[in-house]
Amino acid sequence: MITNQQNEKLIAKQSDLLQDLLQKLTLEREKTQLELLKKEKKIQQQKAQRIVKNHVLSGSAIGLIPFPFVDTFALSANQINMTLHLSEHYKLDFDKKRAKIILIALVSGSLPTFTVLGLSSVVKLIPGIGTLGGNASLSILGGAITYATGQSFVKHFEAGGTLHNFHARNYVDFFKQKLKEGQQYSTKIFSYQ
């Protein structure tokens, strides 16, 4: 026969076991949820990188447009389109006017790049070698600028930012770093065209 004291000890032991089991189940559930969030975040990042890559390809191809200044306008339109798609991907409001201001600030923050971009377009006015040289340099540079711009927006959006709180001055160094990566990336792309 079980005494009241033994019965209370059994109940206390069962209660401790249940509490321990509940804690373990809670930890496992939290771990599973964290893993799912990491997977979702990784998929989101991969989709964002696909958007950037597609626009880098377009940016490189735009550099082959033989008409001066048309190429730079088309490159700007490509980047605005990329910003629109990234905004949609992150479920953010898109403001075309604000996007243009940010794009100008990002690219002009790297003045040598901005200058080379303009010169590459103008050089196309020279028949023959000017057109070829302008096409090649603008293809690589157009892709690189698109890459750096895209990476800047992805970083900002991943951190929870929006177009309305994007400050280009905070991304100048990052943009320059990604521009170098983008030149290598675009050179690979351009060499396969």
Legacy VTK file of the C-alpha trace (Angstrom):
# vtk DataFile Version 3.0
C-alpha trace
ASCII
DATASET POLYDATA
POINTS 193 float
0.000 0.000 0.000
1.255 3.465 -0.966
1.308 6.084 1.721
0.304 9.694 1.209
3.934 10.751 1.448
4.983 8.244 -1.248
2.052 9.316 -3.414
3.095 12.977 -3.115
6.668 12.060 -4.063
5.413 10.174 -7.152
3.215 13.103 -8.164
6.115 15.528 -7.670
8.415 13.269 -9.737
5.827 12.988 -12.544
5.351 16.745 -12.457
9.126 17.275 -12.772
9.298 14.803 -15.678
6.397 16.519 -17.447
7.987 19.937 -16.876
11.303 18.657 -18.277
9.551 17.130 -21.299
7.646 20.358 -21.916
10.898 22.373 -21.826
12.558 19.983 -24.286
9.571 20.143 -26.645
9.554 23.944 -26.445
13.275 24.098 -27.237
12.847 21.734 -30.195
9.921 23.771 -31.527
11.937 26.996 -31.230
14.925 25.363 -32.927
12.709 24.116 -35.779
11.126 27.558 -36.184
14.574 29.176 -36.253
15.751 26.734 -38.924
12.639 27.473 -41.002
13.227 31.222 -40.668
16.856 30.781 -41.762
15.740 28.754 -44.795
13.112 31.353 -45.706
15.700 34.140 -45.321
18.156 32.240 -47.523
15.493 31.702 -50.196
14.580 35.405 -49.990
18.249 36.369 -50.417
18.653 33.991 -53.363
15.621 35.516 -55.084
16.980 39.019 -54.473
20.351 38.004 -55.935
18.556 36.552 -58.974
16.829 39.905 -59.509
20.197 41.683 -59.301
21.872 39.154 -61.629
19.157 39.517 -64.284
19.524 43.282 -64.210
23.336 43.044 -64.328
22.959 40.983 -67.504
20.637 43.644 -68.899
23.007 46.400 -67.792
25.892 44.704 -69.580
23.809 44.256 -72.728
22.677 47.893 -72.615
26.322 48.926 -72.886
26.293 47.486 -76.399
23.740 50.043 -77.603
25.711 51.984 -80.231
24.029 55.338 -79.638
25.627 57.737 -77.156
23.452 58.838 -74.245
20.669 56.417 -75.212
22.735 53.770 -73.455
23.032 55.768 -70.226
19.284 56.513 -70.200
18.541 52.826 -70.776
20.972 51.893 -67.990
19.174 54.275 -65.614
15.820 52.766 -66.581
17.242 49.277 -65.962
18.372 50.269 -62.476
15.033 51.857 -61.643
13.357 48.668 -62.826
15.692 46.621 -60.609
14.839 48.849 -57.638
11.134 48.351 -58.374
11.528 44.553 -58.478
13.607 44.512 -55.280
11.010 46.715 -53.546
8.247 44.353 -54.641
10.291 41.346 -53.538
10.705 42.786 -50.045
7.055 43.933 -50.061
7.989 47.608 -49.794
6.369 50.684 -51.292
8.084 51.928 -54.436
8.567 55.609 -55.182
10.089 56.177 -58.628
11.151 59.750 -57.854
12.871 58.688 -54.626
14.545 55.758 -56.429
15.980 58.131 -59.058
17.374 60.443 -56.372
19.009 57.519 -54.555
20.481 56.112 -57.782
21.985 59.465 -58.749
23.403 59.905 -55.238
24.891 56.391 -55.187
26.576 56.638 -58.595
27.700 60.241 -58.218
29.111 59.347 -54.794
31.727 57.509 -56.811
32.661 60.440 -59.056
35.343 58.663 -61.107
32.800 55.989 -62.025
30.227 58.599 -62.959
32.810 60.333 -65.175
33.906 57.114 -66.892
30.277 56.219 -67.494
29.697 59.492 -69.336
32.970 59.268 -71.251
32.268 55.690 -72.321
29.014 56.851 -73.826
30.534 59.930 -75.522
33.428 57.906 -76.997
30.850 56.068 -79.109
30.658 59.210 -81.251
34.066 58.286 -82.717
33.451 55.904 -85.630
35.022 52.462 -85.484
37.368 52.078 -82.539
35.410 54.589 -80.429
32.221 52.613 -80.831
33.934 49.329 -80.012
35.824 50.748 -77.030
32.769 52.578 -75.738
30.627 49.452 -76.085
33.129 47.272 -74.238
33.812 49.678 -71.393
30.157 50.628 -70.963
29.097 46.970 -70.979
31.464 46.164 -68.134
30.824 49.397 -66.269
27.048 49.240 -66.776
26.944 45.757 -65.324
29.269 46.732 -62.465
27.218 49.787 -61.505
24.031 47.746 -61.639
25.642 45.077 -59.457
26.867 47.602 -56.865
23.524 49.397 -56.822
21.619 46.142 -56.456
23.850 44.937 -53.628
23.420 48.265 -51.833
19.627 48.008 -51.998
19.640 44.339 -50.974
21.792 45.132 -47.937
19.528 48.030 -46.952
16.289 46.092 -47.465
17.652 43.027 -45.647
18.362 45.277 -42.650
14.700 46.331 -42.627
15.167 49.596 -44.520
12.909 51.180 -47.112
13.389 53.587 -50.002
12.320 56.425 -47.745
15.068 55.880 -45.179
17.851 54.968 -47.625
20.702 57.457 -47.292
23.253 57.034 -50.069
26.056 58.576 -47.993
25.842 55.570 -45.658
26.535 53.242 -48.591
29.345 55.069 -50.434
32.131 52.770 -49.215
29.986 49.658 -49.611
29.019 50.780 -53.138
32.683 51.278 -54.100
33.588 47.835 -52.752
30.719 46.195 -54.631
31.615 48.175 -57.756
35.006 46.425 -57.839
33.308 43.054 -57.388
30.806 44.040 -60.067
33.558 44.851 -62.558
34.974 41.354 -62.158
31.476 39.879 -62.356
30.618 41.908 -65.485
33.938 41.095 -67.124
33.065 37.398 -66.808
29.603 38.023 -68.226
30.917 40.233 -71.043
33.564 37.697 -72.039
30.813 35.078 -72.543
28.597 37.292 -74.712
LINES 1 194
193 0 1 2 3 4 5 6 7 8 9 10 11 12 13 14 15 16 17 18 19 20 21 22 23 24 25 26 27 28 29 30 31 32 33 34 35 36 37 38 39 40 41 42 43 44 45 46 47 48 49 50 51 52 53 54 55 56 57 58 59 60 61 62 63 64 65 66 67 68 69 70 71 72 73 74 75 76 77 78 79 80 81 82 83 84 85 86 87 88 89 90 91 92 93 94 95 96 97 98 99 100 101 102 103 104 105 106 107 108 109 110 111 112 113 114 115 116 117 118 119 120 121 122 123 124 125 126 127 128 129 130 131 132 133 134 135 136 137 138 139 140 141 142 143 144 145 146 147 148 149 150 151 152 153 154 155 156 157 158 159 160 161 162 163 164 165 166 167 168 169 170 171 172 173 174 175 176 177 178 179 180 181 182 183 184 185 186 187 188 189 190 191 192
